[in-house]
Amino acid sequence: MKEVHQHTAEILQRLEQESLLKPVKSWLDDTLVSASPRAQFFHHAGFLHLPNFVDTSTCQEMKQFMEEIVNNEWDTQQMDSFGTSAKENTARGDYFLESAARVHFFAEPSALDDKKHLKEEFYENKIAALNKVGHGLHLRKGPFSEYAFSAAIRELMSELGWKDPLLPQSMYIFKQAVVGGAVNSHQDSTFLFTEPRQSCCGLWLALDEATTENGCLWVRPKSHQEAVRRQYERNPARESNPSAPQFVMKELYQHSISWDGDLPGTGNFVDLMEAGFIAVPCQPGDLLVFNGELDHLSLPNKSTAARHTFQLHLIEGKYTTWSPSNWLQYENPSRPFPRLNNGLDQLRDYEVES
């Protein structure tokens, strides 16, 4: 464990020194980055760790609000499981497809029996069975939307170079103790594809302590300089063949990343470090910011402590557009994604269902 933390510290120190040596070009639009050291580090390394971005009381408020949502709204007869393997990615159904502007519940595969029903051991503690809830939490009145449209988020995105950020997606990830599965190596732009260039930004807020034991994030610094390798999209064959998979993962070009969509080697710490990844442990309230082409993953949670996070994904609305083949589309195509800079008042136009 000491070697992992030492490895991270050494890499972070080197990245910080590099980011200050010469002008840094923005990943977003190729202009020179402002004098902000945080922006320079972000565009050089592809990520940024911001300790104490929110206070612990905000974290607790979010966790409590989610518990209320689960207890009051989750009908366990209406659900799906969620995993990140190649098979699981393409096998998702209508419940996932219809979650864009709603609050839908996705269980850990191991929490379901052979008939895809919730195992009896979770009847009295439903929340322990969940993998995630998404993808319209930022549209619902309460602590998630208050955070998503806060001045702190607006100021951060402006500092990093986004001119007109849009919010297409939010997720609450549980990373349950013992059963919380791995999230395989991926780039977020695979799932949130924009044209003519990528503009996705992920905001990963730790609500619990995130450690190497309970599945903290691992990132591969400077991998954002590589193009997005895959695109996850609605399957056009579905229109003429209802039995075809709902989604397809399209390979965009030949590359040398052998672990793409999987874990490097056997997924142990040494294999991850040899592949160029570093662990980024977080305290409750810490924020990890990373752009859409950064390669990142998390390992299974084998500890007795859950690792809850709330995640936002934003795109640039000024000079990029949302791909019409992306999986996430509002059922009303004339409804735009909410604009970060327009604040909370605009949410009166969004009716969020479970």
Buried (B, 14 or more C-beta within 10 A) or exposed (E): EEEBEEBBEEBBEEBBEBBEEEEBEBBBBEEEBBEEEBBBBBBBBBBBBBEEBBEEEBBEBBBEBBEEBBEEEBEBEEBBBBBBBEEBBBBBEEBBBEBBBBBBBBBBBBBBEEEEEBEEEBEEEBBBBBBBBBBBBBBBEBBBBBBBBBEEBBEBBBBBBBEBBBBBBBBBBBBBBBBBBBBBBBBBBBBBBBEEBBBBBBBBBBBBBBBBBBBBBBBBBBBBEBEBBBBBBBBEEBEEEEEBBBBBBEEEEEEEBEBBBBBBEEBEBEBBBEBBBBBBBBBBBBBBBBBBBBBBBBBBBEBEBBBBBBBBBBBBBEEBEBBEBBBBBBEEEEEBBBBBBEBEEBBEEBEBEB
